[in-house]
Every structure is written in C-alpha cells, then in structure tokens.
Amino acid sequence: MSQKKTKMNALQLTILTAVNMMGSGIIMLPTNLAQVGTMSILSWLVTALGSVALAYGFAQCGIYSRKGGGMGGYSEYAFGKAGSFMANYTYSLSLLVSNVAIAITAVGYATVFLGVTLSPINVCIWTIILLWVTTVLNFGGAQITGRIGSVTVWGVIIPVVAVSIIGWFWFDGHRYVTSWNPHHYSLFSGIGKSISITLWAFLGLESASANMDAVENPEKNVPIAVLGGTLGAAVVYILSTNVIAGIVPNAHLVESNAPFGLAFATMFNPVVGKVVMALMVISCIGSLLGWQFTIAQVFKSSATEGYYPKVFTKITKTETPIVGMVILCIVQTLLALMTISPSLNKQFNTLVNLAVVTNMIPYLLSMSAIMVMQKIAKVPAKKANISNFVAVIASLYSLYALYGSGLEAMTYGSIATFAGWILYGFISYRFDMEKNSALVSNKAS
C-alpha cells in the first residue's frame, strides 16, 4: 500500500511530460517562424494534431510492448532486428544533430546577452567549446547531471509561460495581421516551410511513455498524461510564439538571435531582456548537459544490443560511458564544422531540419508496429481499430513533416539512412545466423 502512494498520479505525470518537452527547443522558434510570418500558426495547429496522434501512438506502444529499448523495441515487432537497428541508428543521428543545434542556440543567446558579434568561424568555435565543456562536465555521472537539469529547465519554462500569460498586454493586433504572410507564400507552401520548425519543439514526446512503472494505473493514466502533456505544451508553444509576433515587429524578430529576450526588452526594458537571455543561456547549457549524457546512454544500450562497437559500453566506477562521450563529441565537432553558415539562424535551421528527418524514421517504424503489438496482446478489434486509425494519422503527419523539411535535409537524411542499411549488413549475421543456416539446410535437402 505504501509503495502505491509513492507513484505519480495522472496530473503529476501530465505536468512531468509537458516539462520534459518544454526544454531548449522553443527558444529560437519565434525567429524561425517570423521568416514565414504569423500564418505559421496554421503549422502549429497541424503540428499539435500530429503530435497528439504520435503521443497517443507511443502511449499505446508503451502499454503493449514487452520489449526493452524504446523505439528500437517497438520497431522490432513489425520489422525484426533490422527495424530495431534502423530505429536506434536514426534516433542516435537525430540526437547528435539536435545537440549541436542546442549548443548553437546557447551561443546565439549568449552573443546578444554579452553584446558581441561573432563571425561564422567564431560561432562554430564557441559551439564546439560548449559541446566539449558539457561533455566533460558529464564525467561525474548521472546524479550530478540530473540535479543540474532539474533546476536549469526552469530558465526556459518561466519566461515562456510568463510571456504566454502577460504578453497580451503589449500585443498589437495590427502588427500581428501585417506580419501574416510577408513573403507571399501560398497557404500550402507557408505551412510546409514551418512544419519542421514547429515539430522540433515536440521532439522527445516519445519519451513520455517511459515512466509507466512510476505511475498509478498506467493503462489508464499514461495515455491521459501523454495526451494532456502534449496538448499543454502545444497551448504554451502557440500562445508564446504568437504573442511575441504581436509584440515585436517582424523585421526585428527575423534578425534576432534571442527572440524571447527581445520580447521582454520590448515589454519592459533592456535589463529585463538581459535577465531572460541569461536564464535561457543557462537553461540551454543545462539541457545540453542532460542530452550529452542521454545520447551516450543511447549509444551504450545500442552497443549492448550488438548494433554499435563495444567501445560504447565501457563505463567508469560512476557508470559513466566516458569513452563513448568523447567519441560522440568528436562527431558533433565535425557536424558543427560541416554546417558553418554566414547566418547563425540558417545554421540552426539546417540542423533542425536534419534532426527532424532522422527522427521521423523511428517514429514511422514505431507507428507501423502498433497493429502487430495489439494482435499479440489480443486487444479487442474495436479498441485496436481506434489505435490503428490514430497511428495512420500520426504516420501521415510524419510523412508530411519529412516533405516540409526541404530537399536539402531530405537528401542528407536519406543518405545517412541508406548508410545505415550498409552498416547493418556488417552486423546482421549476429541476429540472422539461425535463419540463414535454416535456408541453406532447406536448399541442400
């Protein structure tokens, strides 16, 4: 009985889910969306619907899956070890790219906070320095990282929620309307250009179902929390980015490397704006600290499954995969060098689009596996049909997000994905020896 009291209820898990999503992903969004105009609110609505469908799908995966490994385990139901490998591989790539984007975000806010202008080369250098600093800080283990992250995340949440509530006192409806479509995009084109940017803020929603063991009545409460958390985050995202578009002129917003700081400076004074920038820089660093540890754990678990070299499984006394962290930071350094751009915002967009493309692969694989999971679990047809329908909606949205990411991101993402099949060819014998041996025996007989 006492053990049950220690578990979270639906409301607590809902809040936790929303907080987990509202990390550093949102703080550059007002600038990126300003390039499309306030018509990007339509992208938010499409993304909110698609993200809720994805969240519901992952809640069902969490309930019916009996395999470990997150999206890799889900994918294995429908696609075997090959699908599990591809889900792990593309998710790993997405995290690598995302971490570089988070570092660039922190550098962008820091430059405005300090009042300095950096050349593209200097932005790249400071991004690399930040990646290495957060990697080294993780050498102490998960406990330290977790404590820092649980505090720094509020540096984003407080300003974002605050502007969503009080920002309306400074909102100018005329400014918002005149910024609707400054570049004269068609409706379909405008939504498509901002769909990957809005989805960026929701990446990580798949982790919401990971807390099943820590919640009361998980079959009922996990779907409630996942959907409620995603909808709650969607409301805050939509309100905050749109109210800023009515506070700050589009021409100023589109050039800003610290849009939330600019909004608070416009609402109050430059000092308040500086405080918000400082909070968000700290939050970005804390978020990056956590994700640097997380990605090392993802590679470690994938190596344990036999997908990656065993070097990623080496850990210290504090159970920290330091060798893996160093290797991954070297890869991130190369990514930062490869994406140098004259505009910090353009570099950020390039990385975001690539992160979205690679992240959609495990999403699609997981959604495709829901039908198989439910058949194995003998879920009643009526209930299964609802989940299958939602999974189809989530899959269609994921395909549209791939399209909206643009030709460049799709090209690079496709090449990286196809390279994964080559890599799997080198390790597939570990999983398919029995099957291949049986085929040879049947042919011989």
NUTIPA-669523 format. One record per residue (C-alpha): residue in one letter; x, y, z. Coordinates in steps of 0.2 Angstrom, whole numbers, padded with zeros to 4 digits, always signed. Layout:
aXYZ ...
// end
This chain:
m+0000+0000+0000 s+0014+0012+0005 q+0023+0008-0012 k+0007+0013-0022 k+0007+0030-0013 t+0025+0034-0020 k+0019+0033-0038 m+0013+0048-0048 n-0005+0051-0052 a-0011+0056-0069 l-0009+0075-0066 q+0008+0073-0059 l+0014+0063-0075 t+0005+0076-0086 i+0015+0090-0079 l+0031+0080-0080 t+0028+0076-0098 a+0025+0094-0103 v+0040+0100-0093 n+0051+0087-0102 m+0046+0093-0119 m+0047+0112-0115 g+0066+0112-0115 s+0078+0122-0126 g+0068+0118-0142 i+0057+0133-0141 i+0068+0147-0138 m+0073+0151-0156 l+0056+0147-0163 p+0049+0165-0164 t+0064+0170-0175 n+0062+0155-0186 l+0043+0156-0188 a+0045+0175-0192 q+0053+0170-0208 v+0036+0163-0213 g+0025+0175-0205 t+0011+0174-0192 m+0002+0162-0204 s+0014+0149-0196 i+0000+0147-0183 l-0008+0136-0195 s+0008+0125-0194 w+0006+0125-0175 l-0012+0118-0177 v-0006+0105-0189 t+0009+0100-0178 a-0002+0100-0162 l-0014+0087-0171 g+0000+0077-0177 s+0010+0077-0161 v-0005+0072-0151 a-0008+0057-0163 l+0011+0052-0161 a+0009+0054-0142 y-0006+0043-0142 g+0003+0030-0153 f+0018+0030-0141 a+0007+0028-0126 q-0001+0013-0134 c+0017+0006-0138 g+0022+0009-0120 i+0007-0001-0114 y+0008-0016-0126 s+0026-0018-0129 r+0035-0031-0119 k+0052-0027-0127 g+0065-0015-0120 g+0075-0002-0130 g+0061+0011-0133 m+0058+0014-0151 g+0070+0000-0156 g+0060-0012-0146 y+0044-0006-0153 s+0050-0007-0171 e+0056-0025-0169 y+0038-0031-0168 a+0035-0027-0186 f+0052-0026-0194 g+0063-0038-0184 k+0081-0034-0179 a+0084-0024-0195 g+0070-0012-0190 s+0076-0011-0172 f+0093-0007-0178 m+0087+0007-0190 a+0076+0015-0176 n+0091+0015-0164 y+0103+0021-0178 t+0092+0036-0185 y+0087+0041-0167 s+0105+0042-0162 l+0109+0053-0178 s+0094+0064-0173 l+0101+0066-0155 l+0119+0070-0162 v+0112+0084-0173 s+0100+0090-0160 n+0114+0093-0148 v+0124+0104-0160 a+0108+0114-0163 i+0105+0116-0144 a+0123+0122-0142 i+0121+0135-0157 t+0105+0141-0148 a+0115+0144-0132 v+0129+0153-0142 g+0116+0164-0151 y+0108+0170-0135 a+0125+0172-0126 t+0131+0184-0140 v+0116+0195-0138 f+0117+0195-0119 l+0135+0200-0120 g+0133+0212-0134 v+0146+0205-0146 t+0145+0200-0164 l+0154+0184-0169 s+0160+0179-0186 p+0153+0162-0193 i+0170+0154-0188 n+0169+0161-0171 v+0152+0155-0168 c+0157+0137-0174 i+0172+0138-0162 w+0162+0143-0147 t+0149+0130-0151 i+0162+0117-0151 i+0169+0123-0135 l+0152+0122-0127 l+0149+0104-0133 w+0166+0099-0126 v+0163+0108-0109 t+0146+0100-0107 t+0153+0083-0111 v+0167+0084-0099 l+0155+0090-0085 n+0146+0074-0088 f+0161+0063-0082 g+0155+0064-0064 g+0139+0054-0068 a+0121+0054-0070 q+0117+0061-0052 i+0125+0077-0055 t+0118+0080-0072 g+0101+0076-0066 r+0101+0089-0052 i+0108+0102-0063 g+0095+0099-0077 s+0080+0099-0065 v+0085+0117-0060 t+0090+0124-0076 v+0075+0119-0086 w+0065+0132-0077 g+0076+0146-0086 v+0066+0142-0101 i+0049+0137-0094 i+0046+0153-0083 p+0049+0166-0097 v+0039+0156-0110 v+0024+0153-0098 a+0026+0171-0092 v+0025+0179-0110 s+0011+0167-0114 i+0000+0175-0100 i+0006+0193-0098 g+0012+0196-0115 w-0006+0200-0121 f-0005+0217-0113 w+0008+0223-0125 f+0000+0213-0140 d-0003+0224-0156 g-0016+0216-0167 h-0012+0227-0182 r+0006+0222-0181 y+0001+0203-0180 v-0010+0205-0195 t+0003+0214-0206 s+0015+0200-0202 w+0003+0187-0208 n+0012+0182-0224 p+0027+0195-0228 h+0034+0184-0241 h+0018+0180-0250 y+0019+0161-0249 s+0004+0150-0254 l-0005+0143-0240 f+0002+0125-0243 s+0019+0131-0245 g+0019+0143-0230 i+0013+0128-0219 g+0026+0117-0226 k+0040+0129-0223 s+0037+0130-0205 i+0031+0112-0201 s+0048+0105-0197 i+0052+0120-0186 t+0036+0118-0175 l+0039+0099-0174 w+0056+0102-0167 a+0048+0109-0151 f+0039+0092-0149 l+0054+0080-0152 g+0056+0069-0137 l+0037+0066-0134 e+0041+0048-0137 s+0050+0048-0120 a+0034+0051-0111 s+0028+0033-0110 a+0045+0028-0102 n+0038+0032-0084 m+0025+0018-0085 d+0032+0009-0069 a+0031+0025-0059 v+0013+0029-0062 e-0003+0023-0054 n-0015+0013-0066 p-0003+0015-0081 e-0016+0008-0094 k-0027+0022-0090 n-0016+0036-0084 v-0001+0035-0096 p-0012+0039-0112 i-0021+0053-0102 a-0004+0061-0096 v+0004+0059-0113 l-0010+0067-0122 g-0013+0080-0109 g+0006+0084-0108 t+0007+0086-0127 l-0008+0097-0128 g-0002+0108-0113 a+0014+0110-0122 a+0006+0114-0138 v-0005+0128-0130 v+0010+0136-0122 y+0020+0135-0138 i+0006+0143-0149 l+0002+0156-0136 s+0020+0162-0133 t+0026+0162-0151 n+0011+0171-0157 v+0010+0184-0144 i+0028+0188-0147 a+0024+0191-0166 g+0012+0204-0160 i+0024+0212-0148 v+0040+0213-0159 p+0040+0219-0177 n+0043+0205-0190 a+0058+0214-0197 h+0066+0214-0180 l+0061+0197-0175 v+0068+0189-0190 e+0085+0196-0187 s+0086+0191-0168 n+0097+0178-0161 a+0087+0180-0144 p+0069+0182-0148 f+0062+0180-0130 g+0075+0192-0123 l+0070+0204-0137 a+0052+0202-0132 f+0055+0205-0114 a+0066+0220-0118 t+0051+0227-0128 m+0038+0224-0115 f+0048+0231-0100 n+0066+0237-0103 p+0083+0230-0109 v+0088+0225-0091 v+0074+0213-0090 g+0078+0207-0108 k+0096+0203-0102 v+0090+0193-0087 v+0079+0182-0098 m+0093+0180-0110 a+0104+0174-0096 l+0091+0162-0090 m+0089+0155-0107 v+0108+0153-0109 i+0109+0144-0093 s+0094+0133-0097 c+0102+0128-0114 i+0118+0123-0106 g+0108+0113-0093 s+0098+0105-0107 l+0113+0101-0117 l+0122+0094-0102 g+0107+0082-0100 w+0106+0077-0118 q+0125+0074-0119 f+0123+0061-0106 t+0107+0054-0114 i+0115+0051-0131 a+0130+0042-0123 q+0117+0031-0114 v+0108+0028-0131 f+0124+0023-0139 k+0128+0012-0124 s+0112+0002-0124 s+0113+0000-0143 a+0130-0007-0142 t+0124-0019-0128 e+0111-0025-0141 g+0125-0028-0153 y+0122-0013-0165 y+0137-0002-0161 p+0155-0006-0157 k+0158-0012-0139 v+0169+0003-0135 f+0152+0012-0131 t+0148+0000-0117 k+0164+0004-0107 i+0160+0013-0091 t+0169+0020-0076 k+0165+0017-0057 t+0151+0030-0058 e+0144+0020-0073 t+0148+0034-0085 p+0152+0029-0103 i+0166+0042-0104 v+0175+0034-0119 g+0158+0034-0129 m+0155+0053-0124 v+0172+0058-0131 i+0169+0049-0147 l+0152+0056-0149 c+0158+0074-0145 i+0171+0072-0159 v+0157+0068-0171 q+0147+0083-0165 t+0163+0094-0168 l+0163+0088-0186 l+0145+0091-0188 a+0147+0109-0181 l+0161+0112-0194 m+0151+0104-0208 t+0136+0116-0205 i+0145+0133-0204 s+0134+0146-0211 p+0135+0165-0213 s+0119+0166-0203 l+0118+0158-0186 n+0099+0156-0189 k+0102+0147-0205 q+0114+0135-0197 f+0101+0132-0184 n+0088+0128-0197 t+0099+0117-0207 l+0102+0106-0191 v+0084+0107-0185 n+0078+0100-0202 l+0091+0086-0202 a+0086+0082-0184 v+0068+0081-0189 v+0071+0070-0204 t+0081+0057-0195 n+0069+0057-0180 m+0054+0053-0192 i+0061+0036-0197 p+0059+0028-0179 y+0043+0037-0177 l+0036+0029-0193 l+0043+0012-0189 s+0035+0013-0171 m+0018+0018-0178 s+0019+0004-0190 a+0022-0009-0176 i+0006-0004-0166 m-0005-0016-0176 v+0007-0031-0173 m+0008-0027-0154 q-0011-0026-0152 k-0013-0043-0161 i+0000-0051-0150 a-0009-0043-0135 k-0026-0049-0141 v-0033-0032-0140 p-0052-0032-0145 a-0055-0026-0163 k-0065-0011-0159 k-0052-0004-0147 a-0037-0009-0159 n-0045+0000-0173 i-0045+0016-0164 s-0027+0015-0160 n-0023+0009-0178 f-0033+0024-0185 v-0023+0036-0174 a-0007+0028-0179 v-0011+0031-0198 i-0014+0049-0194 a+0002+0050-0185 s+0011+0042-0199 l+0004+0053-0212 y+0009+0068-0202 s+0027+0061-0201 l+0027+0059-0220 y+0021+0077-0222 a+0035+0083-0209 l+0048+0074-0220 y+0041+0084-0235 g+0041+0100-0226 s+0059+0098-0220 g+0065+0103-0238 l+0075+0095-0251 e+0092+0098-0243 a+0088+0090-0227 m+0079+0075-0235 t+0094+0072-0246 y+0106+0072-0232 g+0094+0062-0221 s+0091+0049-0234 i+0110+0047-0237 a+0113+0045-0219 t+0098+0032-0218 f+0104+0022-0233 a+0121+0022-0225 g+0113+0013-0210 w+0107-0001-0221 i+0126-0004-0226 l+0131-0003-0208 y+0118-0016-0204 g+0124-0028-0217 f+0141-0029-0207 i+0132-0035-0191 s+0116-0043-0197 y+0124-0061-0196 r+0124-0059-0177 f+0105-0060-0177 d+0101-0069-0193 m+0113-0084-0192 e+0100-0097-0187 k+0088-0091-0201 n+0101-0091-0214 s+0108-0108-0208 a+0090-0115-0210 l+0088-0108-0228 v+0105-0116-0233 s+0099-0133-0225 n+0082-0132-0234 k+0091-0129-0250 a+0103-0143-0248 s+0089-0155-0244 
// end
